[in-house]
Amino acid sequence: MTILNALKGAGGDFEVQRILGAFGTIVYIMTAPALVWAGKVQVSFEGFCMAYPAGLGGCVLTCAGAIALKDRQLAKAKAEGL
């Protein structure tokens, strides 16, 4: 499985929700350390080590949960014939 295949939905097309989730997570990965390094955000090393993984996990889980909910609702609608 390639990274681009992970951005495709069940129909084989790219899904906006998956692309935006991946983009937002990548932006978080790059900007959080950059803001601390630049001195724009004042945080202790211990605080950063505790908050950064939690924020990253929040980005990933929120995106994955939203996609799973959408896919489940889509499957339910197809099963009901709507």
Secondary structure, DSSP 8 states (H G I E B T S, - for coil): --HHHHTB-TTSSB-HHHHHHHHHHHHHHHHHHHHHHHTSS---HHHHHHHHHHHHHHHHHHHHHHHHHHHHHHHHHHHHT-
